């Protein structure tokens, strides 16, 4: 898989797109420095952005295409290529396979380990799309027949916020 060149950080992309302000970015970066974590998730927790805005910023930042999954139908044979445990672990879902090319929707398409693990498991070359974590969790539940609170999923898998 060719390495994607990052020309701008996600915070800068969000500012340019007028999604957040410089002050909001500075507050999120301070929280990240203090507590650790992924900047996009921190911005969501702070209520400055939603998942779709982060997914679209990743699209702009890295050039991965965005794919909303809610009206996308996935063939059952494609689902069989990736075990549910891997789909949940890496927040991804297989969406298409042509020959040895497997297309995934991923919340974090820059996760090289996830891509390498799926390639090793499936013996396919992986191509990635960006989707939101919530869209992927709903698709995993729908196509693998799991429930948000069951099957050993993480507490955040329910998508509920307090």
DSSP file (Angstrom, degrees, kcal/mol; ACC not computed):
  #  RESIDUE AA STRUCTURE BP1 BP2  ACC     N-H-->O    O-->H-N    N-H-->O    O-->H-N    TCO  KAPPA ALPHA  PHI   PSI    X-CA   Y-CA   Z-CA
    1    1 A X              0   0    0      0, 0.0     2,-0.1     0, 0.0     3,-0.0   0.000 360.0 360.0 360.0 127.1    0.0    0.0    0.0
    2    2 A X        -     0   0    0      1,-0.1     2,-0.3     0, 0.0     0, 0.0  -0.380 360.0-109.2 -68.4 144.9    1.5    3.3   -0.9
    3    3 A X        -     0   0    0     -2,-0.1     2,-0.3     1,-0.1    -1,-0.1  -0.549  28.9-129.9 -75.9 134.3    2.2    5.7    1.9
    4    4 A X        -     0   0    0     -2,-0.3     2,-0.5    -3,-0.0    59,-0.1  -0.656  17.2-131.4 -84.3 138.8   -0.1    8.8    2.0
    5    5 A X        -     0   0    0     -2,-0.3     2,-0.6    57,-0.2    -1,-0.0  -0.802  13.4-147.3 -93.9 125.4    1.6   12.1    2.4
    6    6 A X        +     0   0    0     -2,-0.5    56,-0.1     1,-0.2     3,-0.1  -0.819  23.1 170.7 -93.2 120.3    0.2   14.4    5.0
    7    7 A X        +     0   0    0     -2,-0.6     2,-0.3    54,-0.5    -1,-0.2   0.709  68.4  23.9 -98.8 -24.3    0.5   18.0    4.1
    8    8 A X  S    S-     0   0    0     53,-0.3    -1,-0.3     3,-0.0     2,-0.1  -0.987  79.3-113.9-140.8 149.2   -1.7   19.4    6.9
    9    9 A X     >  -     0   0    0     -2,-0.3     4,-2.0     1,-0.1     3,-0.4  -0.450  35.5-110.9 -76.9 156.4   -2.6   18.3   10.4
   10   10 A X  H  > S+     0   0    0      1,-0.2     4,-2.5     2,-0.2     5,-0.2   0.856 116.7  56.7 -60.1 -36.9   -6.3   17.5   11.0
   11   11 A X  H  > S+     0   0    0      1,-0.2     4,-2.0     2,-0.2    -1,-0.2   0.905 107.7  48.2 -60.5 -41.3   -6.7   20.6   13.3
   12   12 A X  H  > S+     0   0    0     -3,-0.4     4,-2.6     2,-0.2    -1,-0.2   0.884 110.0  52.2 -66.2 -38.6   -5.6   22.8   10.5
   13   13 A X  H  X S+     0   0    0     -4,-2.0     4,-1.9     1,-0.2    -2,-0.2   0.924 109.8  49.2 -62.3 -44.3   -7.9   21.1    8.0
   14   14 A X  H  <>S+     0   0    0     -4,-2.5     5,-2.9     2,-0.2     6,-1.0   0.869 111.6  48.9 -65.1 -36.8  -10.8   21.7   10.4
   15   15 A X  H ><5S+     0   0    0     -4,-2.0     3,-1.9     3,-0.2    -2,-0.2   0.940 110.3  50.6 -66.4 -46.9   -9.9   25.4   10.8
   16   16 A X  H 3<5S+     0   0    0     -4,-2.6    -2,-0.2     1,-0.3    -1,-0.2   0.840 109.8  50.6 -59.6 -33.2   -9.6   25.9    7.1
   17   17 A X  T 3<5S-     0   0    0     -4,-1.9    -1,-0.3    -5,-0.2    -2,-0.2   0.394 114.2-121.3 -85.3   3.9  -13.0   24.3    6.6
   18   18 A X  T < 5S+     0   0    0     -3,-1.9    -3,-0.2     2,-0.2    -2,-0.1   0.811  78.3 124.2  59.8  33.9  -14.5   26.6    9.3
   19   19 A X  S   <S+     0   0    0     -5,-2.9     2,-0.3     1,-0.2    -4,-0.2   0.831  77.2  12.8 -87.9 -37.7  -15.5   23.7   11.4
   20   20 A X  S    S-     0   0    0     -6,-1.0     2,-0.2    -9,-0.2    -1,-0.2  -0.870  76.8-119.6-131.6 167.0  -13.6   24.8   14.5
   21   21 A X     >  -     0   0    0     -2,-0.3     4,-2.2    -3,-0.1     5,-0.2  -0.586  30.6-108.9 -99.3 167.3  -11.8   28.0   15.6
   22   22 A X  H  > S+     0   0    0      1,-0.2     4,-2.7    -2,-0.2     5,-0.2   0.899 121.0  54.1 -60.6 -41.0   -8.2   28.4   16.5
   23   23 A X  H  > S+     0   0    0      1,-0.2     4,-2.3     2,-0.2    -1,-0.2   0.901 107.7  49.4 -61.6 -41.6   -9.2   28.7   20.2
   24   24 A X  H  > S+     0   0    0      2,-0.2     4,-2.4     1,-0.2    -1,-0.2   0.908 111.6  49.0 -64.3 -41.2  -11.1   25.5   20.1
   25   25 A X  H  X S+     0   0    0     -4,-2.2     4,-2.9     2,-0.2     5,-0.2   0.933 110.2  51.2 -62.7 -45.1   -8.1   23.7   18.5
   26   26 A X  H  X S+     0   0    0     -4,-2.7     4,-2.1     1,-0.2    -2,-0.2   0.901 110.8  48.2 -60.1 -41.5   -5.8   25.2   21.1
   27   27 A X  H  X S+     0   0    0     -4,-2.3     4,-2.1     2,-0.2    -1,-0.2   0.917 113.1  47.8 -64.2 -43.0   -8.1   23.9   23.9
   28   28 A X  H  X S+     0   0    0     -4,-2.4     4,-2.5     1,-0.2    -2,-0.2   0.897 111.4  50.4 -65.5 -40.1   -8.3   20.4   22.4
   29   29 A X  H  X S+     0   0    0     -4,-2.9     4,-2.4     2,-0.2    -1,-0.2   0.877 109.5  51.3 -65.7 -36.9   -4.5   20.3   21.9
   30   30 A X  H  X S+     0   0    0     -4,-2.1     4,-2.0    -5,-0.2    -2,-0.2   0.910 111.3  47.6 -65.0 -41.8   -4.0   21.3   25.5
   31   31 A X  H  X S+     0   0    0     -4,-2.1     4,-3.1     2,-0.2     5,-0.5   0.899 111.4  51.2 -64.8 -40.3   -6.3   18.5   26.6
   32   32 A X  H  X S+     0   0    0     -4,-2.5     4,-2.5     1,-0.2    -2,-0.2   0.912 110.4  48.6 -63.0 -42.4   -4.5   16.0   24.3
   33   33 A X  H  < S+     0   0    0     -4,-2.4    -1,-0.2     1,-0.2    -2,-0.2   0.884 117.6  42.1 -64.6 -38.2   -1.1   17.0   25.8
   34   34 A X  H  < S+     0   0    0     -4,-2.0    -2,-0.2    -5,-0.2    -1,-0.2   0.904 133.6  16.1 -75.1 -43.9   -2.5   16.6   29.4
   35   35 A X  H  < S-     0   0    0     -4,-3.1    -3,-0.2     1,-0.2    -2,-0.2   0.575  96.1-133.9-111.1 -13.5   -4.5   13.4   29.0
   36   36 A X     <  +     0   0    0     -4,-2.5    -1,-0.2    -5,-0.5     2,-0.2  -0.241  47.6 117.1  81.0-179.7   -3.3   11.9   25.7
   37   37 A X        -     0   0    0     -4,-0.1     2,-0.4    -2,-0.1    -1,-0.1  -0.499  68.3 -47.7 112.3 179.2   -5.7   10.5   23.1
   38   38 A X     >  -     0   0    0     -2,-0.2     4,-2.2     1,-0.1     3,-0.3  -0.772  43.4-135.9 -93.9 130.9   -6.6   11.1   19.5
   39   39 A X  H  > S+     0   0    0     -2,-0.4     4,-2.7     1,-0.2     5,-0.2   0.881 103.0  54.0 -55.6 -44.2   -7.3   14.8   18.6
   40   40 A X  H  > S+     0   0    0      1,-0.2     4,-1.8     2,-0.2    -1,-0.2   0.908 110.2  47.1 -58.5 -42.6  -10.4   14.0   16.5
   41   41 A X  H  > S+     0   0    0     -3,-0.3     4,-2.7     2,-0.2    -1,-0.2   0.875 111.0  51.9 -67.1 -37.0  -11.9   12.1   19.4
   42   42 A X  H  X S+     0   0    0     -4,-2.2     4,-2.3     2,-0.2    -2,-0.2   0.921 108.2  50.9 -64.4 -43.8  -11.1   14.9   21.8
   43   43 A X  H  <>S+     0   0    0     -4,-2.7     5,-2.1     2,-0.2     6,-1.0   0.870 111.9  48.2 -61.9 -36.6  -12.7   17.4   19.5
   44   44 A X  H ><5S+     0   0    0     -4,-1.8     3,-1.4    -5,-0.2    -2,-0.2   0.934 110.5  50.8 -67.2 -46.7  -15.8   15.2   19.4
   45   45 A X  H 3<5S+     0   0    0     -4,-2.7    -2,-0.2     1,-0.3    -1,-0.2   0.868 108.4  52.5 -59.2 -37.4  -15.8   14.8   23.2
   46   46 A X  T 3<5S-     0   0    0     -4,-2.3    -1,-0.3    -5,-0.2    -2,-0.2   0.597 114.5-120.0 -75.5  -9.9  -15.6   18.6   23.6
   47   47 A X  T < 5S+     0   0    0     -3,-1.4    -3,-0.2    -4,-0.4    -2,-0.1   0.634  80.6 119.1  82.6  14.2  -18.6   19.0   21.3
   48   48 A X  S   <S+     0   0    0     -5,-2.1     2,-0.3    -6,-0.2    -4,-0.2   0.778  79.4  10.6 -82.1 -27.7  -16.8   21.0   18.7
   49   49 A X        -     0   0    0     -6,-1.0     2,-0.2    -9,-0.1    -2,-0.2  -0.891  68.2-129.6-141.7 168.5  -17.3   18.5   15.9
   50   50 A X     >  -     0   0    0     -2,-0.3     4,-1.7    -3,-0.1     3,-0.2  -0.716  38.4 -97.4-114.7 174.5  -19.2   15.4   15.0
   51   51 A X  H  > S+     0   0    0     -2,-0.2     4,-2.7     1,-0.2     5,-0.2   0.871 121.4  54.7 -59.9 -39.3  -18.0   12.1   13.6
   52   52 A X  H  > S+     0   0    0      1,-0.2     4,-2.7     2,-0.2    -1,-0.2   0.902 105.8  52.2 -64.0 -40.6  -18.9   13.1   10.0
   53   53 A X  H  > S+     0   0    0      2,-0.2     4,-1.8     1,-0.2    -1,-0.2   0.887 111.3  47.5 -63.4 -37.8  -16.9   16.3   10.2
   54   54 A X  H  X S+     0   0    0     -4,-1.7     4,-2.5     2,-0.2    -2,-0.2   0.930 111.6  50.4 -66.9 -44.7  -13.8   14.3   11.4
   55   55 A X  H  X S+     0   0    0     -4,-2.7     4,-1.9     1,-0.2    -2,-0.2   0.912 111.9  47.5 -60.2 -42.7  -14.4   11.7    8.6
   56   56 A X  H  X S+     0   0    0     -4,-2.7     4,-2.2     2,-0.2    -1,-0.2   0.854 110.2  52.5 -68.0 -34.0  -14.6   14.5    6.0
   57   57 A X  H  X S+     0   0    0     -4,-1.8     4,-2.9     2,-0.2    -2,-0.2   0.898 108.0  51.2 -66.9 -39.6  -11.5   16.1    7.4
   58   58 A X  H  X>S+     0   0    0     -4,-2.5     4,-2.9     2,-0.2     6,-0.6   0.891 108.6  53.0 -61.8 -38.6   -9.6   12.8    7.1
   59   59 A X  H  X5S+     0   0    0     -4,-1.9     4,-1.9     1,-0.2    -2,-0.2   0.931 113.4  42.1 -60.3 -46.4  -10.8   12.6    3.5
   60   60 A X  H  <5S+     0   0    0     -4,-2.2    -2,-0.2     2,-0.2    -1,-0.2   0.883 117.6  48.1 -67.8 -38.4   -9.4   16.1    2.8
   61   61 A X  H  <5S+     0   0    0     -4,-2.9   -54,-0.5    -5,-0.1   -53,-0.3   0.914 129.5  16.4 -70.6 -44.5   -6.2   15.4    4.8
   62   62 A X  H  <5S-     0   0    0     -4,-2.9    -3,-0.2    -5,-0.2    -2,-0.2   0.607  96.6-118.0-109.5 -15.6   -5.2   12.0    3.3
   63   63 A X     << +     0   0    0     -4,-1.9     2,-0.3    -5,-0.5    -4,-0.2   0.592  60.6 146.9  85.4  10.2   -7.3   11.8    0.1
   64   64 A X        -     0   0    0     -6,-0.6    -1,-0.3     1,-0.1    65,-0.1  -0.621  52.7-114.0 -75.0 137.2   -9.2    8.7    1.2
   65   65 A X  E     -a  129   0A   0     63,-0.5    65,-3.1    -2,-0.3     2,-0.4  -0.442  25.7-124.7 -71.5 148.1  -12.8    8.7   -0.2
   66   66 A X  E     -a  130   0A   0     63,-0.2     2,-0.4    -2,-0.1    65,-0.2  -0.770  25.2-173.2 -94.0 136.1  -15.7    9.0    2.3
   67   67 A X        -     0   0    0     63,-3.1     2,-0.4    -2,-0.4    65,-0.2  -0.899  14.1-152.5-133.7 104.4  -18.4    6.4    2.2
   68   68 A X        -     0   0    0     -2,-0.4     3,-0.3     1,-0.1    63,-0.1  -0.627  11.8-160.3 -71.8 132.0  -21.5    6.8    4.4
   69   69 A X    >   +     0   0    0     -2,-0.4     3,-1.8     1,-0.2    -1,-0.1   0.596  63.0  95.2 -93.5 -12.0  -22.7    3.2    5.1
   70   70 A X  T 3  S+     0   0    0      1,-0.3    -1,-0.2     3,-0.0    -2,-0.0   0.800  99.4  28.0 -59.6 -31.9  -26.3    3.7    6.0
   71   71 A X  T 3  S+     0   0    0     -3,-0.3     2,-0.5     2,-0.1    -1,-0.3   0.266  97.4 109.5-109.6  12.8  -27.7    3.0    2.6
   72   72 A X    <   -     0   0    0     -3,-1.8     2,-0.5    -5,-0.0    -3,-0.0  -0.755  57.5-148.1 -91.4 129.8  -24.9    0.7    1.4
   73   73 A X        -     0   0    0     -2,-0.5     2,-0.5    22,-0.0    -2,-0.1  -0.854   9.8-157.6 -99.7 130.1  -25.7   -3.0    0.9
   74   74 A X        -     0   0    0     -2,-0.5     2,-0.1    65,-0.1    22,-0.1  -0.908  19.1-120.5-111.0 131.6  -22.9   -5.4    1.6
   75   75 A X    >>  -     0   0    0     -2,-0.5     4,-1.5    20,-0.4     3,-0.9  -0.451  18.1-129.3 -69.3 138.1  -22.8   -8.9    0.1
   76   76 A X  H 3> S+     0   0    0      1,-0.3     4,-1.4     2,-0.2    -1,-0.1   0.826 107.2  59.9 -58.5 -34.2  -22.7  -11.7    2.8
   77   77 A X  H 34 S+     0   0    0      1,-0.2     4,-0.3     2,-0.2    -1,-0.3   0.840 103.4  51.6 -66.1 -31.0  -19.8  -13.4    1.0
   78   78 A X  H X4 S+     0   0    0     -3,-0.9     3,-1.5     1,-0.2     4,-0.4   0.888 104.7  56.6 -69.3 -39.0  -17.7  -10.2    1.5
   79   79 A X  H >< S+     0   0    0     -4,-1.5     3,-1.1     1,-0.3    -2,-0.2   0.842  97.5  63.5 -60.7 -33.6  -18.6  -10.2    5.2
   80   80 A X  T 3< S+     0   0    0     -4,-1.4    -1,-0.3     1,-0.2    -2,-0.2   0.652  88.6  70.8 -67.7 -14.3  -17.1  -13.7    5.5
   81   81 A X  T <  S+     0   0    0     -3,-1.5     2,-0.5    -4,-0.3    -1,-0.2   0.792 101.1  42.9 -74.7 -26.7  -13.7  -12.5    4.5
   82   82 A X  S <  S-     0   0    0     -3,-1.1    -1,-0.2    -4,-0.4    12,-0.1  -0.976  86.6-125.9-124.9 122.0  -13.1  -10.6    7.8
   83   83 A X    >>  -     0   0    0     -2,-0.5     4,-2.1     1,-0.1     3,-0.5  -0.283  22.9-118.5 -63.0 149.4  -14.0  -12.0   11.2
   84   84 A X  H 3> S+     0   0    0      1,-0.2     4,-2.7     2,-0.2     5,-0.2   0.845 112.8  60.1 -57.9 -36.0  -16.3  -10.0   13.5
   85   85 A X  H 3> S+     0   0    0      1,-0.2     4,-2.6     2,-0.2    -1,-0.2   0.898 107.6  44.7 -61.4 -40.0  -13.5   -9.7   16.1
   86   86 A X  H <> S+     0   0    0     -3,-0.5     4,-2.3     2,-0.2    -1,-0.2   0.907 111.5  53.2 -69.2 -42.1  -11.2   -8.0   13.7
   87   87 A X  H  X>S+     0   0    0     -4,-2.1     5,-2.0     1,-0.2     4,-0.7   0.918 115.5  40.2 -58.8 -44.1  -14.0   -5.7   12.4
   88   88 A X  H  <5S+     0   0    0     -4,-2.7     3,-0.4     3,-0.2    -2,-0.2   0.909 112.5  54.9 -71.7 -42.6  -14.7   -4.6   16.0
   89   89 A X  H  <5S+     0   0    0     -4,-2.6    -2,-0.2    -5,-0.2    -1,-0.2   0.906 123.0  26.5 -58.4 -43.6  -11.1   -4.4   17.1
   90   90 A X  H  <5S-     0   0    0     -4,-2.3    18,-0.4    -5,-0.1    17,-0.4   0.362 104.5-121.2-103.8   4.0  -10.1   -2.1   14.3
   91   91 A X  T  <5 +     0   0    0     -4,-0.7    16,-2.1    -3,-0.4    17,-0.4   0.976  69.9 123.1  50.2  64.7  -13.5   -0.4   13.7
   92   92 A X  E   < -B  106   0A   0     -5,-2.0     2,-0.3    14,-0.2    14,-0.2  -0.934  44.3-159.2-144.4 165.2  -13.7   -1.5   10.1
   93   93 A X  E     -B  105   0A   0     12,-2.0    12,-2.6    -2,-0.3     2,-0.2  -0.971  24.4-119.8-149.4 135.6  -16.0   -3.4    7.8
   94   94 A X  E     +B  104   0A   0     -2,-0.3    10,-0.3    10,-0.2     3,-0.1  -0.558  32.0 173.2 -71.8 137.3  -15.4   -5.1    4.4
   95   95 A X  E     +     0   0A   0      8,-3.2   -20,-0.4     1,-0.4     2,-0.3   0.631  57.7   3.9-119.7 -21.0  -17.6   -3.6    1.8
   96   96 A X  E     -B  103   0A   0      7,-1.3     7,-3.2   -18,-0.1    -1,-0.4  -0.984  50.0-163.0-162.5 152.4  -16.5   -5.1   -1.5
   97   97 A X  E     +B  102   0A   0     -2,-0.3     2,-0.4     5,-0.2     5,-0.2  -0.969   7.8 175.7-143.3 127.2  -14.1   -7.7   -3.0
   98   98 A X  E >  S-B  101   0A   0      3,-2.4     3,-2.2    -2,-0.4     2,-0.2  -0.960  70.1 -49.2-129.1 112.5  -13.1   -8.0   -6.6
   99   99 A X  T 3  S-     0   0    0     -2,-0.4     0, 0.0     1,-0.3     0, 0.0  -0.446 123.9 -20.4  61.0-124.9  -10.5  -10.8   -7.1
  100  100 A X  T 3  S+     0   0    0     -2,-0.2    25,-3.4    -3,-0.1     2,-0.6   0.171 115.4 102.9-101.5  19.4   -7.8  -10.2   -4.6
  101  101 A X  E <   -Bc  98 125A   0     -3,-2.2    -3,-2.4    23,-0.2     2,-0.5  -0.907  51.8-170.7-102.6 117.4   -8.7   -6.5   -4.0
  102  102 A X  E     -Bc  97 126A   0     23,-2.5    25,-2.6    -2,-0.6     2,-0.5  -0.929   9.1-151.6-110.9 126.1  -10.7   -6.1   -0.7
  103  103 A X  E     -Bc  96 127A   0     -7,-3.2    -8,-3.2    -2,-0.5    -7,-1.3  -0.847  15.3-171.0-100.3 130.6  -12.3   -2.7    0.0
  104  104 A X  E     -Bc  94 128A   0     23,-2.9    25,-2.3    -2,-0.5     2,-0.5  -0.897  21.3-143.1-117.8 146.8  -12.7   -1.7    3.6
  105  105 A X  E     -Bc  93 129A   0    -12,-2.6   -12,-2.0    -2,-0.3     2,-0.3  -0.957  33.8-178.6-100.6 128.5  -14.6    1.2    5.3
  106  106 A X  E     -Bc  92 130A   0     23,-2.6    25,-1.9    -2,-0.5     3,-0.4  -0.960  39.1-146.0-132.4 145.4  -12.5    2.3    8.3
  107  107 A X  S    S+     0   0    0    -16,-2.1     2,-0.4   -17,-0.4    26,-0.1   0.838 106.9  29.3 -72.9 -33.6  -12.9    4.9   11.0
  108  108 A X    >   +     0   0    0    -18,-0.4     3,-1.9   -17,-0.4    -1,-0.3  -0.783  67.2 177.0-128.1  87.7   -9.1    5.3   10.9
  109  109 A X  T 3  S+     0   0    0     -2,-0.4    -1,-0.1    -3,-0.4    19,-0.1   0.519  78.1  67.6 -71.8  -1.9   -7.7    4.5    7.4
  110  110 A X  T 3   +     0   0    0     -3,-0.0     2,-1.5     1,-0.0    -1,-0.3   0.433  67.5 113.3 -92.6   0.4   -4.2    5.5    8.6
  111  111 A X    <>  -     0   0    0     -3,-1.9     4,-1.9     1,-0.2     5,-0.2  -0.568  42.9-179.7 -76.6  91.6   -4.1    2.4   10.9
  112  112 A X  H  > S+     0   0    0     -2,-1.5     4,-3.0     1,-0.2     5,-0.2   0.862  76.8  57.1 -63.2 -38.7   -1.3    0.5    9.1
  113  113 A X  H  > S+     0   0    0      1,-0.2     4,-2.7     2,-0.2    -1,-0.2   0.914 106.2  50.0 -60.9 -42.6   -1.4   -2.4   11.6
  114  114 A X  H  > S+     0   0    0      2,-0.2     4,-2.4     1,-0.2    -1,-0.2   0.932 113.0  46.3 -60.8 -46.1   -5.2   -3.0   10.9
  115  115 A X  H  X S+     0   0    0     -4,-1.9     4,-2.7     1,-0.2    -2,-0.2   0.925 113.5  48.4 -63.7 -45.1   -4.6   -3.0    7.1
  116  116 A X  H  X S+     0   0    0     -4,-3.0     4,-2.6     2,-0.2    -1,-0.2   0.907 111.6  50.2 -62.2 -41.6   -1.6   -5.3    7.4
  117  117 A X  H  X S+     0   0    0     -4,-2.7     4,-2.3    -5,-0.2    -2,-0.2   0.920 112.7  46.1 -63.5 -43.4   -3.5   -7.7    9.7
  118  118 A X  H  X S+     0   0    0     -4,-2.4     4,-2.6     2,-0.2     6,-0.3   0.904 112.7  50.5 -66.8 -40.4   -6.5   -7.8    7.3
  119  119 A X  H  X>S+     0   0    0     -4,-2.7     4,-2.1    -5,-0.2     5,-0.5   0.919 112.3  46.8 -62.7 -42.6   -4.1   -8.3    4.3
  120  120 A X  H  <5S+     0   0    0     -4,-2.6    -2,-0.2     1,-0.2    -1,-0.2   0.895 116.1  45.5 -65.5 -39.5   -2.4  -11.2    6.0
  121  121 A X  H  <5S+     0   0    0     -4,-2.3    -2,-0.2    -5,-0.2    -1,-0.2   0.883 125.1  29.6 -70.3 -40.5   -5.6  -12.8    7.1
  122  122 A X  H  <5S-     0   0    0     -4,-2.6    -2,-0.2    -5,-0.2    -3,-0.2   0.609  92.6-132.5 -98.8 -14.2   -7.4  -12.4    3.7
  123  123 A X  T  <5 +     0   0    0     -4,-2.1     2,-0.3    -5,-0.3    -3,-0.2   0.821  68.5 123.9  59.3  32.3   -4.4  -12.6    1.3
  124  124 A X  S   <S-     0   0    0     -5,-0.5     2,-0.6    -6,-0.3    -1,-0.3  -0.791  70.6-113.7-116.7 161.1   -6.0   -9.6   -0.4
  125  125 A X  E     - c   0 101A   0    -25,-3.4   -23,-2.5    -2,-0.3     2,-0.4  -0.864  39.9-135.6 -91.3 126.1   -4.7   -6.1   -1.2
  126  126 A X  E     - c   0 102A   0     -2,-0.6     2,-0.4   -25,-0.2   -23,-0.2  -0.684  20.4-172.0 -92.9 134.7   -6.7   -3.7    0.9
  127  127 A X  E     - c   0 103A   0    -25,-2.6   -23,-2.9    -2,-0.4     2,-0.4  -0.955  20.5-143.2-116.4 142.2   -8.2   -0.4   -0.4
  128  128 A X  E     - c   0 104A   0     -2,-0.4   -63,-0.5   -25,-0.2     2,-0.3  -0.849  20.5-175.8-120.1 146.5   -9.7    1.9    2.1
  129  129 A X  E     -ac  65 105A   0    -25,-2.3   -23,-2.6    -2,-0.4     2,-0.4  -0.875  30.2-118.5-120.0 157.9  -12.6    4.3    2.5
  130  130 A X  E     +ac  66 106A   0    -65,-3.1   -63,-3.1    -2,-0.3     2,-0.3  -0.833  38.6 161.2 -97.5 136.8  -13.4    6.5    5.4
  131  131 A X        -     0   0    0    -25,-1.9     2,-0.1    -2,-0.4   -63,-0.1  -0.935  42.1 -91.7-142.7 168.4  -16.6    6.1    7.4
  132  132 A X     >  -     0   0    0     -2,-0.3     4,-2.4   -65,-0.2     5,-0.2  -0.493  30.3-120.5 -81.7 152.3  -17.7    7.2   10.9
  133  133 A X  H  > S+     0   0    0      1,-0.2     4,-2.8     2,-0.2     5,-0.2   0.896 114.7  51.8 -56.4 -40.3  -17.2    4.9   13.9
  134  134 A X  H  > S+     0   0    0      2,-0.2     4,-2.5     1,-0.2    -1,-0.2   0.924 109.1  49.2 -63.9 -44.0  -21.0    4.9   14.5
  135  135 A X  H  > S+     0   0    0      1,-0.2     4,-2.3     2,-0.2    -1,-0.2   0.915 113.3  47.5 -60.2 -42.7  -21.8    4.0   10.9
  136  136 A X  H  X S+     0   0    0     -4,-2.4     4,-2.8     2,-0.2    -2,-0.2   0.924 110.9  50.2 -66.8 -44.2  -19.2    1.1   11.1
  137  137 A X  H  X S+     0   0    0     -4,-2.8     4,-2.5     1,-0.2    -2,-0.2   0.914 111.8  48.6 -60.6 -42.2  -20.6   -0.1   14.4
  138  138 A X  H  X S+     0   0    0     -4,-2.5     4,-2.5     2,-0.2    -1,-0.2   0.914 112.7  48.0 -63.4 -41.7  -24.1   -0.1   13.1
  139  139 A X  H  X S+     0   0    0     -4,-2.3     4,-3.1     2,-0.2     5,-0.4   0.896 110.7  51.2 -66.3 -40.0  -23.0   -2.0    9.9
  140  140 A X  H  X S+     0   0    0     -4,-2.8     4,-2.5     2,-0.2     6,-0.6   0.937 112.2  46.9 -61.0 -46.2  -21.1   -4.6   12.0
  141  141 A X  H  X S+     0   0    0     -4,-2.5     4,-0.8    -5,-0.2     5,-0.5   0.919 116.4  45.1 -60.5 -43.9  -24.2   -5.1   14.1
  142  142 A X  H  < S+     0   0    0     -4,-2.5    -2,-0.2     3,-0.2    -1,-0.2   0.942 122.6  32.4 -66.4 -50.0  -26.4   -5.4   11.0
  143  143 A X  H  < S+     0   0    0     -4,-3.1    -3,-0.2     1,-0.2    -2,-0.2   0.798 125.4  39.6 -86.2 -29.8  -24.2   -7.7    8.9
  144  144 A X  H  < S-     0   0    0     -4,-2.5    -1,-0.2    -5,-0.4    -3,-0.2   0.544 105.1-123.6 -94.4  -7.1  -22.5   -9.8   11.6
  145  145 A X     <  +     0   0    0     -4,-0.8     2,-0.2    -5,-0.3    -4,-0.2   0.805  63.0 138.2  72.6  29.5  -25.7  -10.1   13.7
  146  146 A X        -     0   0    0     -6,-0.6     2,-0.3    -5,-0.5    -1,-0.2  -0.532  47.9-128.1 -98.9 170.3  -24.2   -8.6   16.8
  147  147 A X        -     0   0    0     -2,-0.2     3,-0.4     1,-0.1     6,-0.2  -0.889  20.5-118.1-117.1 152.8  -25.7   -6.2   19.2
  148  148 A X  S    S+     0   0    0     -2,-0.3     9,-0.1     1,-0.2    11,-0.1   0.833 114.0  36.1 -58.6 -34.2  -24.0   -2.9   20.4
  149  149 A X  S    S+     0   0    0      9,-0.1     3,-0.2     8,-0.1    -1,-0.2   0.606 115.0  60.2 -96.6 -11.9  -24.0   -4.0   24.1
  150  150 A X  S >  S+     0   0    0     -3,-0.4     3,-1.3     1,-0.2    -4,-0.0  -0.316  72.8  56.5-103.6-172.9  -23.3   -7.7   23.6
  151  151 A X  T 3  S-     0   0    0      1,-0.3    -1,-0.2    -2,-0.1    -5,-0.0   0.709 119.6 -69.6  66.1  23.6  -20.6   -9.9   22.0
  152  152 A X  T 3  S+     0   0    0     -3,-0.2    -1,-0.3     1,-0.2    -2,-0.1   0.671  84.5 160.1  74.0  15.6  -17.7   -8.4   24.1
  153  153 A X    <   -     0   0    0     -3,-1.3    -1,-0.2    -6,-0.2     5,-0.0  -0.224  47.0 -93.0 -67.6 162.0  -17.8   -5.0   22.5
  154  154 A X    >   -     0   0    0      1,-0.1     3,-2.1   -66,-0.1     4,-0.3  -0.356  35.3-109.4 -71.8 157.1  -16.2   -2.0   24.2
  155  155 A X  G >  S+     0   0    0      1,-0.3     3,-1.0     2,-0.2     4,-0.2   0.816 120.0  57.7 -57.7 -30.5  -18.5    0.2   26.3
  156  156 A X  G >  S+     0   0    0      1,-0.2     3,-1.6     2,-0.1    -1,-0.3   0.597  82.8  86.7 -76.3  -8.7  -18.2    2.9   23.7
  157  157 A X  G <  S+     0   0    0     -3,-2.1    -1,-0.2     1,-0.3    -2,-0.2   0.709  76.2  67.0 -65.2 -18.5  -19.6    0.5   21.0
  158  158 A X  G <  S-     0   0    0     -3,-1.0    -1,-0.3    -4,-0.3    -2,-0.1   0.719  97.1-138.5 -75.1 -18.7  -23.2    1.5   22.0
  159  159 A X    <   +     0   0    0     -3,-1.6     2,-0.2     1,-0.3    -2,-0.1   0.569  52.3 143.3  75.4   7.4  -22.6    5.0   20.6
  160  160 A X        -     0   0    0      2,-0.0     2,-0.4     1,-0.0    -1,-0.3  -0.555  33.4-160.3 -85.3 148.3  -24.4    6.5   23.6
  161  161 A X              0   0    0     -2,-0.2    -5,-0.0    -3,-0.1    -1,-0.0  -0.946 360.0 360.0-123.7 146.8  -23.3    9.8   25.2
  162  162 A X              0   0    0     -2,-0.4    -1,-0.1     0, 0.0    -2,-0.0   0.454 360.0 360.0 -86.0 360.0  -24.1   11.1   28.6
